[in-house]
Amino acid sequence: MRSFDGESGARWSYDPSAQIGDRGGFGLVFGGTGPTGQEVAVKRVPLRWDVESERRRREREVEIDQVLATTSAKHVMGLLDVGRVGDDLMLVMPRAD
């Protein structure tokens, strides 16, 4: 398990060997746990933070997830937290059934 702190101050963990699904256009999703032990999904989006276009891409990804978090569509997972690990953006979402 690898751990990181989210912007909320919560500590999250994910297992890099527990990939969920296939690689998407923005990154990989892994099984993880939250601060109270709840199961979560952690999306790791690799970015080069020193490149302006990558910073904009990162901000756009977070903005999209924040907008989706306000929708009540049953097939959309809301964003629980956002963190950074090295050059990677970490998006924490509830784990789907």
C-alpha positions as CSV (number, residue, x, y, z in Angstrom):
1,M,0.0,0.0,0.0
2,R,1.1,3.6,-0.7
3,S,-0.3,6.5,1.2
4,F,-0.8,10.2,0.5
5,D,-2.5,13.2,2.0
6,G,-5.4,14.8,0.2
7,E,-6.2,18.5,0.1
8,S,-8.8,17.9,2.8
9,G,-6.1,16.8,5.2
10,A,-7.3,13.2,5.1
11,R,-4.8,10.3,4.6
12,W,-5.6,7.9,1.8
13,S,-3.9,4.7,0.7
14,Y,-4.0,2.7,-2.5
15,D,-2.5,-0.6,-3.7
16,P,-0.5,-0.2,-7.0
17,S,-1.0,-3.9,-7.7
18,A,-4.8,-3.6,-7.4
19,Q,-5.7,-1.9,-10.7
20,I,-9.4,-1.5,-11.3
21,G,-10.3,-1.9,-15.0
22,D,-8.3,-0.9,-18.0
23,R,-6.1,2.1,-18.4
24,G,-8.1,5.2,-19.3
25,G,-7.3,8.3,-21.3
26,F,-6.0,10.1,-18.2
27,G,-4.6,7.5,-16.0
28,L,-5.1,4.3,-13.9
29,V,-7.5,3.5,-11.2
30,F,-6.5,1.5,-8.1
31,G,-8.3,0.0,-5.1
32,G,-7.6,1.9,-1.9
33,T,-8.8,2.8,1.6
34,G,-9.8,6.0,3.3
35,P,-9.0,7.3,6.8
36,T,-11.8,5.3,8.4
37,G,-11.0,2.1,6.5
38,Q,-13.7,2.6,3.8
39,E,-13.0,1.2,0.4
40,V,-12.2,3.9,-2.3
41,A,-11.0,4.1,-5.8
42,V,-7.9,6.2,-6.4
43,K,-7.3,7.5,-9.9
44,R,-3.6,8.3,-10.5
45,V,-3.1,10.8,-13.3
46,P,0.6,11.3,-14.3
47,L,1.4,14.9,-15.0
48,R,4.5,17.0,-15.5
49,W,3.8,19.8,-13.1
50,D,6.5,22.1,-14.5
51,V,4.8,22.3,-17.9
52,E,2.0,24.9,-18.3
53,S,-0.2,22.7,-20.5
54,E,0.0,19.9,-18.0
55,R,-1.0,22.2,-15.2
56,R,-4.0,23.3,-17.2
57,R,-4.9,19.6,-17.9
58,R,-4.6,18.9,-14.1
59,E,-6.9,21.8,-13.2
60,R,-9.4,20.8,-15.9
61,E,-9.5,17.2,-14.6
62,V,-10.2,18.4,-11.0
63,E,-12.8,20.9,-12.3
64,I,-14.6,18.2,-14.2
65,D,-14.6,15.9,-11.2
66,Q,-15.9,18.6,-8.9
67,V,-18.8,19.4,-11.3
68,L,-19.6,15.7,-11.6
69,A,-19.6,15.4,-7.8
70,T,-22.7,17.7,-7.8
71,T,-24.7,15.6,-10.1
72,S,-27.2,12.9,-9.0
73,A,-26.6,10.6,-11.9
74,K,-26.3,7.0,-10.6
75,H,-23.5,6.1,-12.9
76,V,-21.2,9.0,-11.9
77,M,-18.8,8.8,-9.0
78,G,-18.3,11.9,-7.0
79,L,-14.9,13.2,-6.0
80,L,-14.0,12.7,-2.3
81,D,-10.5,14.4,-2.3
82,V,-7.5,15.4,-4.4
83,G,-3.9,14.9,-3.7
84,R,-0.4,15.0,-5.2
85,V,2.3,12.4,-5.2
86,G,5.4,13.5,-7.0
87,D,4.3,14.4,-10.5
88,D,1.0,12.5,-10.1
89,L,-2.4,13.9,-9.5
90,M,-4.4,11.6,-7.2
91,L,-8.3,11.7,-7.4
92,V,-10.1,9.8,-4.6
93,M,-13.6,8.6,-5.4
94,P,-16.1,6.2,-3.7
95,R,-15.7,2.6,-4.7
96,A,-18.4,1.4,-7.1
97,D,-20.3,-1.8,-6.3
